[in-house]
Amino acid sequence: MKLCVWSAPWLAAIGMCCLLFQNSLAAEAKTDAPKGATSEVAGGNSPSATPLQPRREAERKISPTDTLYITIVGETGLQTDFKVSASGTIQFPFLEVVEVSGLTPSELSLKLRELLMKDYFVDPQVLVTVKDYRTDFVTVIGQVQRPGPIMLTGERKYDIVDCIALAGGTTRLASNTIEYTHRGETRKLSYDKIKNEKDPAKRIYVEAGDIIEVKETWM
């Protein structure tokens, strides 16, 4: 009976082939990771708590009447939907009223984490997902008769004056100052000036998701 004796060069070649095959399998495993998570997580010391790289739509601003799904990871009973109010807030356990309008999901995750760490949790992981964006309205708040969302219908354009009129007009406590939030940026405007503007090209036309606040006068 003859024994097959492998020389050192042949053994080295076989070892190199095995190593290349193992690396190929590892590379294929990496490509199978989930793609495009839209939720944002903040907090925690484990690798799983590292904030996800958001897709483009995950960085849209949260607006009134959006529906959010918020989870404190690992805490039973703290996974639920939250409807953003017309004034841009939610009622969150332990924290009561929290301002959320104008924040991205990742920004809200960090905000809730910081608030919860003050008195209630040591190292919470907060996951925020927007389940339903509402983009067919503007919100009028402050000193108007009927504050809340104003639906944008049809093909016509609406300017700020139109929206205030649809909210019932101003109250007797309204000042001449309006705060107008457009695409996350807020600026102050003179109501008298925009109301008396005759040139259609100079009117300020709103877009879905904008917020108009009529400020209160100081007696």
VOTORKOL-33421 format. One record per residue (C-alpha): x, y, z. Coordinates in Angstrom, 3 decimals. Each point is the difference from the previous one (the first is absolute). Layout:
N
site u: X; v: Y; w: Z
...
end
This chain:
219
site u: 0.000; v: 0.000; w: 0.000
site u: 1.428; v: 3.331; w: -1.078
site u: -0.397; v: 3.119; w: 2.121
site u: -0.576; v: 3.321; w: -1.761
site u: 2.395; v: 2.549; w: 1.431
site u: -0.837; v: 3.653; w: -0.716
site u: 2.897; v: 2.334; w: -0.467
site u: 0.154; v: 3.364; w: 1.801
site u: -0.814; v: 2.098; w: -3.147
site u: -3.167; v: -2.009; w: -0.630
site u: -1.134; v: 0.391; w: 3.628
site u: 0.537; v: 3.772; w: -0.193
site u: -2.053; v: 0.247; w: -3.207
site u: -2.912; v: -1.948; w: 1.513
site u: 0.056; v: 2.226; w: 3.099
site u: -0.123; v: 3.152; w: -2.145
site u: -3.040; v: -1.308; w: -1.936
site u: -1.869; v: -0.717; w: 3.251
site u: 0.724; v: 3.511; w: 1.258
site u: -1.273; v: 1.626; w: -3.211
site u: -3.210; v: -2.068; w: 0.126
site u: -0.633; v: 1.025; w: 3.628
site u: 0.460; v: 3.713; w: -0.832
site u: -2.401; v: -0.335; w: -2.941
site u: -2.725; v: -1.421; w: 2.283
site u: 0.492; v: 2.834; w: 2.513
site u: -0.353; v: 2.629; w: -2.730
site u: -3.253; v: -1.571; w: -1.213
site u: -1.405; v: 0.014; w: 3.545
site u: 0.598; v: 3.746; w: 0.287
site u: -1.995; v: 0.736; w: -3.133
site u: -3.081; v: -1.699; w: 1.490
site u: -0.518; v: 2.705; w: 2.679
site u: -3.375; v: 1.813; w: 0.031
site u: -0.144; v: 3.101; w: -2.154
site u: -1.619; v: 3.394; w: 0.498
site u: -1.356; v: 0.024; w: 3.574
site u: -2.189; v: 3.079; w: 0.419
site u: -0.165; v: 0.139; w: 3.785
site u: 2.512; v: 1.723; w: 2.246
site u: 1.415; v: -1.302; w: 3.294
site u: 1.917; v: 1.927; w: 2.632
site u: 1.740; v: -1.231; w: 3.114
site u: 1.402; v: -3.181; w: 1.469
site u: 3.534; v: -1.360; w: 0.281
site u: -0.434; v: -3.101; w: -2.160
site u: 0.993; v: -0.043; w: -3.698
site u: -3.694; v: -0.297; w: -0.895
site u: -0.606; v: 3.428; w: 1.568
site u: 2.173; v: 1.793; w: -2.539
site u: -2.210; v: 2.476; w: -1.914
site u: -1.011; v: -1.361; w: -3.374
site u: 0.993; v: 1.836; w: -3.132
site u: -3.391; v: 1.361; w: -1.104
site u: -1.399; v: -0.051; w: -3.484
site u: -0.850; v: 3.342; w: -1.518
site u: -3.686; v: -0.123; w: 0.997
site u: 0.886; v: -0.781; w: 3.633
site u: 1.360; v: 3.534; w: 0.348
site u: -3.256; v: 1.717; w: -0.891
site u: -1.292; v: 2.287; w: 2.714
site u: -2.774; v: -1.186; w: 2.290
site u: -3.198; v: 2.037; w: -0.441
site u: -3.353; v: 0.352; w: 1.795
site u: -2.340; v: -3.015; w: -0.436
site u: 2.882; v: -2.340; w: -0.936
site u: -0.229; v: -3.416; w: 1.647
site u: 3.145; v: -1.096; w: 1.851
site u: 0.930; v: -3.435; w: 1.316
site u: 2.346; v: 0.375; w: 2.965
site u: 1.714; v: -2.808; w: 1.890
site u: 2.201; v: -0.047; w: 3.076
site u: 1.909; v: -3.154; w: -0.827
site u: -0.329; v: -2.736; w: 2.605
site u: -2.720; v: 1.751; w: 2.021
site u: -3.309; v: -1.891; w: -0.033
site u: -3.019; v: 2.179; w: -0.706
site u: 2.014; v: 2.901; w: -1.405
site u: -0.539; v: -0.736; w: -3.686
site u: -2.954; v: 1.881; w: -1.446
site u: -1.318; v: 2.448; w: -2.592
site u: -0.154; v: 3.726; w: 0.657
site u: -2.061; v: 2.484; w: -2.006
site u: 1.666; v: 3.398; w: -0.265
site u: -2.463; v: 2.708; w: 1.022
site u: -0.864; v: 3.049; w: -2.091
site u: 2.366; v: 2.015; w: 2.194
site u: 2.871; v: -2.425; w: -0.718
site u: 0.171; v: -1.921; w: 3.298
site u: -0.508; v: -3.531; w: 1.322
site u: -0.992; v: -1.322; w: 3.417
site u: 2.902; v: -2.276; w: 0.957
site u: 0.144; v: -2.250; w: 3.103
site u: 1.988; v: 1.525; w: 2.894
site u: 0.589; v: 3.233; w: -1.963
site u: -3.568; v: 1.172; w: -0.649
site u: 0.047; v: 2.575; w: -2.856
site u: 2.986; v: -0.132; w: -2.372
site u: 0.563; v: 2.363; w: -2.945
site u: 0.751; v: -2.107; w: -3.086
site u: -1.023; v: 2.048; w: -3.056
site u: 2.921; v: 1.122; w: -2.140
site u: 2.322; v: -2.781; w: 1.214
site u: 1.240; v: -2.952; w: -2.035
site u: -0.517; v: -3.524; w: 1.412
site u: 3.683; v: -0.169; w: 0.986
site u: -0.182; v: 3.382; w: 1.756
site u: -3.109; v: -1.077; w: 1.903
site u: 1.691; v: -3.270; w: 1.022
site u: 2.850; v: 1.954; w: 1.570
site u: -2.352; v: 2.520; w: 1.630
site u: -2.118; v: -2.705; w: 1.645
site u: 3.107; v: -1.866; w: 1.134
site u: 1.408; v: 3.114; w: 1.696
site u: -3.321; v: 0.805; w: 1.694
site u: -0.475; v: -3.563; w: 1.254
site u: 3.553; v: -0.182; w: 1.371
site u: -0.631; v: 2.951; w: 2.318
site u: -2.249; v: -1.844; w: 2.445
site u: -1.251; v: -3.329; w: -1.304
site u: 2.501; v: -2.155; w: -1.920
site u: 3.746; v: -0.612; w: 0.186
site u: 0.797; v: -0.690; w: -3.645
site u: -3.202; v: -0.212; w: -2.066
site u: -0.033; v: -1.003; w: -3.659
site u: -2.751; v: 1.989; w: -1.713
site u: -1.266; v: -1.031; w: -3.436
site u: -2.143; v: 2.448; w: -2.018
site u: -1.783; v: -0.905; w: -3.234
site u: -2.415; v: 2.192; w: -1.963
site u: -2.853; v: -2.310; w: -0.993
site u: -2.048; v: 2.584; w: -1.854
site u: 1.104; v: 3.371; w: -1.346
site u: -2.824; v: 2.430; w: -0.660
site u: 1.029; v: 2.440; w: -2.700
site u: -3.279; v: 1.301; w: -1.366
site u: -0.559; v: 2.859; w: 2.415
site u: 1.469; v: 3.030; w: 1.746
site u: -0.462; v: 0.702; w: 3.693
site u: -1.268; v: 3.329; w: 1.337
site u: 0.400; v: 0.553; w: 3.741
site u: 0.088; v: 2.846; w: 2.487
site u: -2.533; v: 2.822; w: 0.057
site u: -2.465; v: -1.246; w: -2.607
site u: -3.619; v: -1.048; w: 0.484
site u: 0.455; v: -3.644; w: -1.002
site u: 3.628; v: -1.085; w: 0.457
site u: 1.010; v: -3.254; w: -1.618
site u: 0.788; v: -1.589; w: -3.366
site u: -1.276; v: 1.603; w: -3.205
site u: -0.430; v: -2.473; w: -2.841
site u: 1.436; v: 0.970; w: -3.389
site u: -2.450; v: -1.016; w: -2.718
site u: -0.190; v: 0.353; w: -3.765
site u: 2.485; v: 1.675; w: -2.285
site u: -0.159; v: 3.515; w: 1.429
site u: 2.791; v: 1.586; w: 1.989
site u: -0.504; v: 1.140; w: 3.580
site u: 1.882; v: 2.887; w: 1.541
site u: 0.387; v: 0.803; w: 3.704
site u: -2.991; v: 2.355; w: -0.007
site u: -2.198; v: -2.726; w: -1.542
site u: 1.000; v: -2.466; w: 2.706
site u: -0.699; v: 2.425; w: 2.849
site u: -3.411; v: 0.744; w: -1.521
site u: -0.751; v: -3.744; w: -0.201
site u: 0.879; v: -0.226; w: 3.698
site u: -2.772; v: 2.499; w: 0.741
site u: 2.138; v: 3.117; w: -0.015
site u: 1.918; v: 1.505; w: 2.891
site u: -1.242; v: 0.514; w: 3.566
site u: -0.133; v: 3.314; w: 1.858
site u: 3.239; v: -0.995; w: 1.752
site u: 1.919; v: -0.436; w: -3.255
site u: 3.061; v: 2.139; w: -0.588
site u: 1.372; v: 1.105; w: -3.346
site u: 2.771; v: -2.610; w: 0.211
site u: -0.140; v: -3.355; w: -1.758
site u: 2.565; v: -2.772; w: 0.344
site u: 0.128; v: -2.009; w: -3.204
site u: 1.827; v: -3.359; w: -0.047
site u: 0.879; v: -1.300; w: -3.453
site u: 2.151; v: -3.100; w: -0.527
site u: 1.229; v: 0.175; w: 3.583
site u: 1.000; v: 3.680; w: -0.096
site u: -1.993; v: 2.627; w: 1.916
site u: -0.219; v: 3.724; w: -0.742
site u: -2.076; v: 2.880; w: 1.339
site u: -2.370; v: 1.901; w: -2.292
site u: -2.264; v: 3.042; w: 0.241
site u: -3.616; v: -1.076; w: -0.437
site u: -1.098; v: 3.462; w: -1.153
site u: 2.707; v: 0.052; w: -2.659
site u: -0.823; v: -3.376; w: -1.527
site u: -3.758; v: 0.596; w: 0.298
site u: 0.224; v: 3.247; w: -1.965
site u: 2.340; v: -1.336; w: -2.681
site u: -1.662; v: 0.487; w: -3.392
site u: 2.650; v: -1.581; w: -2.205
site u: -0.714; v: -3.764; w: -0.310
site u: 3.665; v: -0.634; w: -0.764
site u: 0.975; v: 1.356; w: 3.434
site u: -2.500; v: -1.996; w: 2.024
site u: 1.339; v: -2.812; w: 2.157
site u: -1.522; v: -3.254; w: -1.191
site u: 0.036; v: -2.910; w: 2.409
site u: 1.035; v: -3.599; w: -0.531
site u: -1.194; v: -3.176; w: 1.666
site u: 1.475; v: -0.355; w: 3.473
site u: 0.444; v: 3.739; w: 0.640
site u: -0.948; v: 1.491; w: 3.377
site u: -1.517; v: 3.464; w: 0.494
site u: -0.173; v: 1.443; w: 3.517
site u: -1.823; v: 3.259; w: 0.734
site u: 1.700; v: 1.462; w: 3.054
site u: -1.859; v: 1.519; w: 2.937
site u: 0.137; v: 3.729; w: 0.605
site u: 1.471; v: 1.317; w: 3.231
site u: -2.256; v: 2.505; w: 1.696
end
